[in-house]
Amino acid sequence: MTKLIIQIPCFNEAADLPRTLSALPGAIPGIDVIEILVIDDGSVDDTAQVARAAGVHHIVRHRTNRGLAAAFRSGIDAALRAGADIIVNTDADGQYAGEDIVKIVLPVLNGEADIVIGDRDVAKNAHFGPVKRGLQILGSAIVQRLSQTRVRDAVSGFRAISRDAAKSINITTEFSYTTDMLIQAGRKRLAIQSVPVATNATLRPSRLFKSIPGFIANTGITMARAYTTYNPLRVFVGSGIAIILVGLIPILRFLVAFFAGDGDGHVQSLVLGGALLVLGAVVSVMGVLADLIAANRKLIELNLIHLRRIEETLDIAQIPDPLEDCPSTPERKRA
């Protein structure tokens, strides 16, 4: 039996959630069970009550607003415990067309992909302004480079994930999971595909960020952290070598002046160059240490995957998770 769980992170989405839920498919060829999971990320409206009234199968609630990345993590954990073979993530504001869930699920169902990203065709999307189009095209190009993937819409939240891929992805950012997840998946050599999807116009501004500069800054930090996490040796040693090369410039300047008989007036160049050489060497050594830490992280991630497999073997999916705020909702008992 193949189970699909569609997870919807929500923050004050009581008004939009019913429309989003009504657009979700009730049946998909090859899928035996379809269930809905709503993550209420500290909403102050009636999001949870609306979800419950609509017959949502699983509801996970955060007491306070923790952000989209935390909501996504909670949803993935809950979906895995509920026995999902495929997990689809979609937005609560109805931006993504519910009927396109079939499109992004099919490659995972057929074993062709571990992760499928819904491509909104940002360059031609009529619902995006010119600034948003340009920024998303640039951001996606950078993520493609960092993750070594060919995903054209890197920040699309409309994605399908196989059970094994969901177990191996560990979101560490506090802002948005989209780029962090892609960089991890690319570096872990997971099979990733893009599928063209339709979008609907959204009637409210994004709740993920308050300004374009803020979004750029947070996304840039997320990409830098994720890339450094999985490529510490290249980042630190590369930075160290760059610093050393810069340090050689004032040293060469001193040597030229010294052999010209004017070395006494350029001692400061020697001091500056020496300091940069030492700094570059220290940064390079940090890269070696960071690479060793990264190797240890890989072992921890493997242990986490094995632990999840042991949990499945012991059939403890219904044991409450102590890290969740509301693990004993009636919806989960029905699962």
Secondary structure, DSSP 8 states (H G I E B T S, - for coil): --EEEEEEEESS-TTTHHHHHHTS-S--TT-SEEEEEEEEES-SSSHHHHHHHTT-SEEEEESS---HHHHHHHHHHHHHHTT-SEEEE--TTS-B-GGGHHHHHHHHHTTS-SEEEEE--GGG-TTS-HHHHHHHHHHHHHHHHHHT---S-TT---EEEEHHHHHH-----SS-HHHHHHHHHHHTT--EEEEE--B---SS--SS-SSHHHHHHHHHHHHHHHHHHH-HHHHHHHHHHHHHHHHHHHHHHHHHHHHTT-GGGGHHHHHHHHHHHHHHHHHHHHHHHHHHHHHHHHHHHHHHHHHHHHHHHHT-TTS--TTSS-TT-HHHHH-
